[in-house]
Amino acid sequence: MSKNFKSGWYVLYVQLCHEKKVHNLLEENQLESFLPMIKTVREWSDRKKTIFKLLFLSYFFVKVSSSLEHHKSLSVDGAYRYVHFG
């Protein structure tokens, strides 16, 4: 990374249906991450069940404070790239 690295929260794009796996792998590597989920009630003909669904598919947030953590989070299986603009 360049000298002008800014620490903070970044949006990480991950492989579809691997969000929880990547989240757990980042926590194992002592990286702070946030996977927003919402609680919903699914209803079938015979029962109701409360489940947690992902708020954003294929995206979640990672807090990095150094360029080493930035690269470490991208080296996790299932992580593709950071979302950036410009």
C-alpha positions as protocol buffer text, in pm:
chain_id: "A"
residue {
  index: 1
  type: MET
  ca { x: 0 y: 0 z: 0 }
}
residue {
  index: 2
  type: SER
  ca { x: 106 y: 354 z: -39 }
}
residue {
  index: 3
  type: LYS
  ca { x: 214 y: 594 z: 235 }
}
residue {
  index: 4
  type: ASN
  ca { x: -129 y: 758 z: 245 }
}
residue {
  index: 5
  type: PHE
  ca { x: -307 y: 454 z: 391 }
}
residue {
  index: 6
  type: LYS
  ca { x: -611 y: 551 z: 598 }
}
residue {
  index: 7
  type: SER
  ca { x: -724 y: 325 z: 877 }
}
residue {
  index: 8
  type: GLY
  ca { x: -1094 y: 267 z: 925 }
}
residue {
  index: 9
  type: TRP
  ca { x: -1385 y: 56 z: 806 }
}
residue {
  index: 10
  type: TYR
  ca { x: -1377 y: -82 z: 451 }
}
residue {
  index: 11
  type: VAL
  ca { x: -1634 y: -277 z: 249 }
}
residue {
  index: 12
  type: LEU
  ca { x: -1505 y: -619 z: 143 }
}
residue {
  index: 13
  type: TYR
  ca { x: -1656 y: -802 z: -154 }
}
residue {
  index: 14
  type: VAL
  ca { x: -1662 y: -1180 z: -97 }
}
residue {
  index: 15
  type: GLN
  ca { x: -1775 y: -1490 z: -279 }
}
residue {
  index: 16
  type: LEU
  ca { x: -2151 y: -1544 z: -274 }
}
residue {
  index: 17
  type: CYS
  ca { x: -2269 y: -1766 z: 14 }
}
residue {
  index: 18
  type: HIS
  ca { x: -1925 y: -1749 z: 182 }
}
residue {
  index: 19
  type: GLU
  ca { x: -1994 y: -1440 z: 393 }
}
residue {
  index: 20
  type: LYS
  ca { x: -2013 y: -1620 z: 729 }
}
residue {
  index: 21
  type: LYS
  ca { x: -1710 y: -1836 z: 650 }
}
residue {
  index: 22
  type: VAL
  ca { x: -1497 y: -1532 z: 560 }
}
residue {
  index: 23
  type: HIS
  ca { x: -1624 y: -1348 z: 868 }
}
residue {
  index: 24
  type: ASN
  ca { x: -1516 y: -1637 z: 1092 }
}
residue {
  index: 25
  type: LEU
  ca { x: -1176 y: -1665 z: 921 }
}
residue {
  index: 26
  type: LEU
  ca { x: -1112 y: -1294 z: 971 }
}
residue {
  index: 27
  type: GLU
  ca { x: -1197 y: -1323 z: 1340 }
}
residue {
  index: 28
  type: GLU
  ca { x: -952 y: -1615 z: 1368 }
}
residue {
  index: 29
  type: ASN
  ca { x: -687 y: -1381 z: 1224 }
}
residue {
  index: 30
  type: GLN
  ca { x: -771 y: -1119 z: 1492 }
}
residue {
  index: 31
  type: LEU
  ca { x: -927 y: -878 z: 1241 }
}
residue {
  index: 32
  type: GLU
  ca { x: -1240 y: -688 z: 1340 }
}
residue {
  index: 33
  type: SER
  ca { x: -1529 y: -736 z: 1100 }
}
residue {
  index: 34
  type: PHE
  ca { x: -1901 y: -665 z: 1094 }
}
residue {
  index: 35
  type: LEU
  ca { x: -2155 y: -882 z: 914 }
}
residue {
  index: 36
  type: PRO
  ca { x: -2495 y: -706 z: 924 }
}
residue {
  index: 37
  type: MET
  ca { x: -2786 y: -946 z: 962 }
}
residue {
  index: 38
  type: ILE
  ca { x: -3159 y: -904 z: 1012 }
}
residue {
  index: 39
  type: LYS
  ca { x: -3395 y: -1127 z: 1205 }
}
residue {
  index: 40
  type: THR
  ca { x: -3691 y: -1251 z: 1002 }
}
residue {
  index: 41
  type: VAL
  ca { x: -3968 y: -1503 z: 1049 }
}
residue {
  index: 42
  type: ARG
  ca { x: -4003 y: -1761 z: 774 }
}
residue {
  index: 43
  type: GLU
  ca { x: -4340 y: -1928 z: 748 }
}
residue {
  index: 44
  type: TRP
  ca { x: -4416 y: -2267 z: 599 }
}
residue {
  index: 45
  type: SER
  ca { x: -4748 y: -2444 z: 583 }
}
residue {
  index: 46
  type: ASP
  ca { x: -4678 y: -2638 z: 903 }
}
residue {
  index: 47
  type: ARG
  ca { x: -4449 y: -2409 z: 1109 }
}
residue {
  index: 48
  type: LYS
  ca { x: -4279 y: -2077 z: 1160 }
}
residue {
  index: 49
  type: LYS
  ca { x: -3912 y: -2028 z: 1223 }
}
residue {
  index: 50
  type: THR
  ca { x: -3703 y: -1725 z: 1316 }
}
residue {
  index: 51
  type: ILE
  ca { x: -3387 y: -1698 z: 1108 }
}
residue {
  index: 52
  type: PHE
  ca { x: -3110 y: -1446 z: 1055 }
}
residue {
  index: 53
  type: LYS
  ca { x: -3060 y: -1328 z: 695 }
}
residue {
  index: 54
  type: LEU
  ca { x: -2771 y: -1128 z: 556 }
}
residue {
  index: 55
  type: LEU
  ca { x: -2851 y: -764 z: 499 }
}
residue {
  index: 56
  type: PHE
  ca { x: -2608 y: -736 z: 205 }
}
residue {
  index: 57
  type: LEU
  ca { x: -2523 y: -1043 z: -3 }
}
residue {
  index: 58
  type: SER
  ca { x: -2150 y: -1076 z: -84 }
}
residue {
  index: 59
  type: TYR
  ca { x: -2052 y: -768 z: 119 }
}
residue {
  index: 60
  type: PHE
  ca { x: -1945 y: -695 z: 473 }
}
residue {
  index: 61
  type: PHE
  ca { x: -1728 y: -454 z: 666 }
}
residue {
  index: 62
  type: VAL
  ca { x: -1369 y: -492 z: 787 }
}
residue {
  index: 63
  type: LYS
  ca { x: -1182 y: -255 z: 1017 }
}
residue {
  index: 64
  type: VAL
  ca { x: -815 y: -227 z: 921 }
}
residue {
  index: 65
  type: SER
  ca { x: -554 y: -8 z: 1083 }
}
residue {
  index: 66
  type: SER
  ca { x: -244 y: -93 z: 878 }
}
residue {
  index: 67
  type: SER
  ca { x: -150 y: -199 z: 529 }
}
residue {
  index: 68
  type: LEU
  ca { x: -52 y: -540 z: 669 }
}
residue {
  index: 69
  type: GLU
  ca { x: -408 y: -595 z: 797 }
}
residue {
  index: 70
  type: HIS
  ca { x: -540 y: -473 z: 463 }
}
residue {
  index: 71
  type: HIS
  ca { x: -347 y: -744 z: 276 }
}
residue {
  index: 72
  type: LYS
  ca { x: -412 y: -1004 z: 545 }
}
residue {
  index: 73
  type: SER
  ca { x: -788 y: -966 z: 502 }
}
residue {
  index: 74
  type: LEU
  ca { x: -763 y: -1014 z: 126 }
}
residue {
  index: 75
  type: SER
  ca { x: -561 y: -1334 z: 168 }
}
residue {
  index: 76
  type: VAL
  ca { x: -854 y: -1513 z: 334 }
}
residue {
  index: 77
  type: ASP
  ca { x: -1025 y: -1776 z: 116 }
}
residue {
  index: 78
  type: GLY
  ca { x: -1339 y: -1632 z: -40 }
}
residue {
  index: 79
  type: ALA
  ca { x: -1239 y: -1266 z: -16 }
}
residue {
  index: 80
  type: TYR
  ca { x: -1214 y: -1097 z: -356 }
}
residue {
  index: 81
  type: ARG
  ca { x: -1148 y: -726 z: -324 }
}
residue {
  index: 82
  type: TYR
  ca { x: -1232 y: -405 z: -148 }
}
residue {
  index: 83
  type: VAL
  ca { x: -1506 y: -182 z: -283 }
}
residue {
  index: 84
  type: HIS
  ca { x: -1369 y: 159 z: -381 }
}
residue {
  index: 85
  type: PHE
  ca { x: -1483 y: 461 z: -579 }
}
residue {
  index: 86
  type: GLY
  ca { x: -1295 y: 681 z: -822 }
}
